[in-house]
């Protein structure tokens, strides 16, 4: 029983850690405090709204997390329901909560408003702050939102006056030119690009030449040292054998007569093998079974008269 309880506690802790780790990828991306003519909710009302953005590359379920606002010592917290599949934010996805103080209208309607506070935060299940935004309520203009750009090191930017609000999309104020476009502006004729490409190819060829040259030298040295190591013991062994044999008198040179006798014996031996039998006639008797079909007596009908 204790093992099951311990296993359940460990499993719950791991699930909570995984949930908190995924929730850290979610941030408050854009906030519109004074909404008069812009984005409307599912009931057709113009209310303040909060946009959350999943900056990670995996699905994050924000069910069970909290949205809280505070002004001075007073605060109000909205718990995001867990039983709604729409709280699962896809990778690089967005979701909007309407701050209309009517949470009975659905999951995405909070129990607070934004124009009475100056602080908004996203909390995990342990009430730890994941992300927060501070703003001046009196400085908020109608239909002008505040939010973060793609660079997280910058301060809050204002959207709506010229560029328009950006609900359910990235907060891009100015379109960033591509690196290729910047390079084309600095090198319209393509000379720098050509020289850069040729220098890269030439450097790669030189590097390959040096690698293979040094590799060949190393392999040659290795082969030479290995052959020398194998030859040295055999030479010493031969010298030992010759020396020992000479000392014992076992090694003796053959004279001319002995060499001639050996040659004649080998010649006779080769002749006996009959490798070339141009002058040898061999007759072998082959036994065949008698067959009446080849007998000539059956071909004569009458015996000849003598």
C-alpha positions in Angstrom: 0.0 0.0 0.0 2.8 2.4 0.9 4.6 1.6 -2.4 1.4 2.4 -4.4 1.0 5.7 -2.5 4.6 6.6 -3.1 4.3 5.7 -6.8 1.2 7.9 -7.1 2.9 10.8 -5.4 5.9 10.5 -7.7 3.7 10.3 -10.7 1.7 13.3 -9.7 4.9 15.3 -9.1 6.3 14.3 -12.5 3.0 15.4 -14.2 3.0 18.7 -12.3 6.7 19.3 -13.3 5.9 18.5 -16.9 2.8 20.8 -16.8 4.8 23.7 -15.3 7.7 23.2 -17.8 5.2 23.4 -20.7 3.4 26.4 -19.2 6.7 28.3 -19.0 6.5 28.6 -22.8 3.3 30.6 -22.6 3.4 34.4 -22.3 1.1 37.3 -22.2 1.5 38.5 -25.8 -1.0 41.4 -26.2 -3.4 43.3 -24.0 -6.2 45.7 -25.1 -7.7 47.6 -22.1 -10.1 50.1 -23.8 -11.9 48.3 -26.6 -14.5 50.4 -28.3 -14.6 49.5 -32.0 -12.1 46.7 -32.6 -12.1 42.9 -31.8 -15.4 41.5 -30.5 -16.1 38.5 -28.4 -18.4 35.5 -29.2 -21.4 37.6 -28.1 -20.6 40.5 -30.3 -19.4 42.8 -27.4 -16.4 45.2 -27.4 -14.6 44.3 -24.2 -11.0 44.3 -23.1 -9.1 41.1 -23.9 -5.8 39.3 -23.1 -3.9 37.3 -25.7 -1.7 34.4 -24.6 1.0 33.0 -26.9 2.6 29.5 -26.8 6.2 30.3 -27.8 7.3 26.6 -27.6 7.2 23.8 -30.2 4.8 21.5 -28.3 1.2 21.6 -27.3 0.5 23.3 -23.9 -2.7 22.9 -22.0 -3.3 26.0 -19.8 -6.2 24.4 -18.0 -5.7 24.8 -14.3 -3.6 27.9 -14.6 -4.7 31.4 -13.3 -5.1 34.9 -14.7 -4.9 37.5 -12.0 -5.2 41.3 -11.9 -4.2 43.6 -9.1 -4.5 47.3 -8.2 -2.9 48.2 -5.0 -3.7 45.6 -2.3 -6.9 44.4 -4.1 -6.6 41.5 -6.5 -8.9 39.2 -8.4 -8.0 35.8 -9.9 -9.6 33.7 -12.6 -8.9 30.0 -12.8 -8.9 28.6 -16.3 -11.1 25.5 -16.4 -9.5 22.1 -17.2 -12.4 20.4 -18.9 -12.3 22.5 -22.1 -10.3 21.2 -25.1 -9.9 24.7 -26.4 -7.4 25.5 -23.6 -4.8 23.3 -25.5 -2.6 25.9 -27.3 -0.8 24.4 -30.3 2.9 25.2 -31.0 3.3 28.9 -31.8 -0.4 29.3 -31.3 -2.6 31.9 -29.6 -5.7 32.1 -27.4 -7.7 35.1 -26.3 -9.5 35.7 -23.0 -12.2 38.5 -22.7 -12.0 40.5 -19.6 -15.7 41.4 -19.2 -16.3 40.3 -15.5 -18.8 37.6 -16.7 -17.1 34.3 -16.2 -20.5 32.5 -16.5 -20.4 33.1 -20.3 -17.8 30.5 -20.9 -14.2 29.4 -20.5 -12.7 32.5 -22.2 -14.6 35.1 -20.2 -12.9 36.2 -17.0 -14.3 37.5 -13.7 -12.4 40.8 -13.9 -11.9 43.8 -16.1 -8.7 45.5 -17.2 -9.6 49.2 -17.0 -9.8 49.1 -13.2 -6.3 47.6 -12.6 -2.7 48.1 -13.7 -1.2 44.7 -13.3 -2.0 41.4 -15.1 -0.2 38.1 -14.5 -0.3 34.5 -15.6 0.1 32.0 -12.8 0.7 28.2 -12.8 -1.2 25.8 -10.5 1.1 26.6 -7.6 0.4 30.3 -8.0 3.9 31.0 -9.3 4.1 33.9 -11.8 4.8 32.7 -15.4 4.5 36.1 -17.0 3.2 39.5 -16.1 2.4 42.9 -17.6 2.2 46.3 -15.8 0.5 49.3 -17.5 -1.0 52.7 -16.7 -4.7 52.6 -17.0 -5.0 56.4 -17.5 -2.5 56.2 -20.4 -4.5 53.6 -22.4 -6.0 54.9 -25.6 -9.2 53.6 -27.2 -8.6 50.6 -29.5 -4.8 50.7 -28.9 -3.2 47.6 -27.4 0.1 47.0 -25.7 2.3 43.9 -26.3 5.6 42.3 -26.9 7.6 42.1 -30.1 9.6 39.2 -31.3 12.6 40.5 -29.4 11.9 39.6 -25.7 14.5 42.1 -24.5 12.6 45.2 -25.7 9.9 47.0 -23.7 6.2 46.9 -24.2 5.1 48.3 -27.6 1.9 50.1 -28.5 -0.3 48.7 -31.3 -3.3 50.1 -33.0 -2.6 53.8 -33.7 -0.9 53.2 -37.1 -0.3 49.5 -37.4 -3.5 48.1 -36.0 -4.0 45.6 -33.3 -2.8 42.0 -33.9 -5.2 39.5 -32.1 -4.4 35.8 -32.8 -1.2 36.6 -34.7 2.4 37.7 -34.2 3.0 41.3 -33.0 5.1 42.4 -35.9 5.2 46.2 -36.2 7.8 46.6 -39.0 8.5 43.8 -41.5 12.1 42.7 -41.1 14.0 42.4 -44.4 15.5 39.0 -45.2 19.3 38.5 -44.9 19.4 37.9 -48.7 17.8 41.2 -49.4 20.2 43.0 -47.1 23.2 41.3 -48.9 21.7 42.2 -52.3 21.6 45.8 -51.3 25.2 45.8 -50.3 26.4 43.8 -53.3 24.1 44.6 -56.3 26.5 43.3 -58.9 27.3 40.0 -57.2 31.1 40.4 -57.3 31.5 39.9 -53.5 29.3 36.8 -53.6 31.4 35.3 -56.5 34.7 36.1 -54.8 33.4 34.6 -51.5 32.2 31.4 -53.2 35.5 30.9 -55.1 37.6 31.5 -52.0 35.5 29.0 -50.0 35.9 26.4 -52.7 39.6 27.0 -53.1 40.1 26.8 -49.4 38.2 23.5 -49.2 40.4 22.0 -52.0 43.6 23.1 -50.3 42.4 21.7 -47.1 41.5 18.3 -48.7 44.9 18.2 -50.5 46.8 18.7 -47.2 44.7 16.1 -45.4 45.2 13.4 -48.0 48.9 14.2 -48.4 49.6 13.9 -44.7 47.4 10.8 -44.5 49.4 9.2 -47.3 52.7 9.9 -45.6 51.4 8.5 -42.3 50.2 5.3 -44.0 53.6 4.9 -45.8 55.5 5.3 -42.5 53.2 2.9 -40.8 53.6 0.2 -43.5 57.4 0.7 -43.6 57.7 0.3 -39.8 55.5 -2.8 -39.8 57.6 -4.5 -42.6 60.8 -3.7 -40.8 59.5 -5.2 -37.6 58.5 -8.4 -39.3 61.8 -8.8 -41.2 64.1 -8.4 -38.3 63.1 -11.5 -36.3 63.2 -13.8 -39.4 66.7 -12.6 -40.3 67.9 -13.4 -36.8 66.2 -16.8 -36.9 67.9 -17.6 -40.3 71.3 -16.5 -39.0 70.8 -18.6 -35.9 69.8 -21.7 -38.0 72.8 -21.4 -40.3 75.2 -20.8 -37.5 73.9 -23.7 -35.5 73.9 -26.0 -38.5 77.4 -25.1 -39.5 78.6 -25.7 -36.0 77.0 -29.1 -35.9 78.1 -30.1 -39.4 74.6 -30.8 -40.7 74.8 -28.5 -43.7 76.9 -29.8 -46.6 77.3 -28.8 -50.3 76.5 -31.3 -53.0 79.1 -32.2 -55.7 78.5 -32.5 -59.4 78.1 -36.3 -59.5 75.4 -36.2 -56.9 73.5 -33.5 -58.7 73.7 -35.5 -62.0 72.4 -38.6 -60.3 69.5 -36.8 -58.8 68.7 -35.2 -62.2 68.7 -38.6 -64.0 66.4 -40.1 -61.3 63.9 -37.3 -61.7 64.0 -37.8 -65.5 63.2 -41.5 -65.2 60.5 -40.8 -62.7 58.8 -38.3 -65.1 59.0 -40.8 -68.0 57.3 -43.5 -65.9 54.4 -41.2 -65.3 53.5 -41.3 -69.0 52.6 -37.6 -69.2 53.3 -37.8 -73.0 52.3 -41.2 -74.4 52.7 -40.6 -78.2 54.7 -43.9 -78.5 52.6 -46.0 -76.1 49.7 -48.2 -77.3 47.2 -49.3 -74.7 44.4 -51.9 -75.5 41.7 -52.3 -72.9 39.1 -55.1 -73.2 35.6 -53.8 -72.6 33.0 -56.3 -71.5 29.6 -55.8 -73.0 26.4 -57.7 -72.2 25.0 -59.8 -75.1 22.0 -58.3 -76.9 19.9 -60.3 -79.5 19.1 -57.1 -81.4 22.7 -56.9 -82.6 23.0 -60.7 -83.6 23.3 -61.3 -87.3 21.9 -64.8 -87.2 18.4 -63.4 -87.0 19.0 -61.6 -90.2 19.4 -64.8 -92.3 16.2 -66.6 -93.3 17.8 -69.5 -95.1 21.1 -71.2 -94.6 23.3 -71.1 -97.7 24.0 -74.4 -99.5 27.5 -75.8 -99.5 
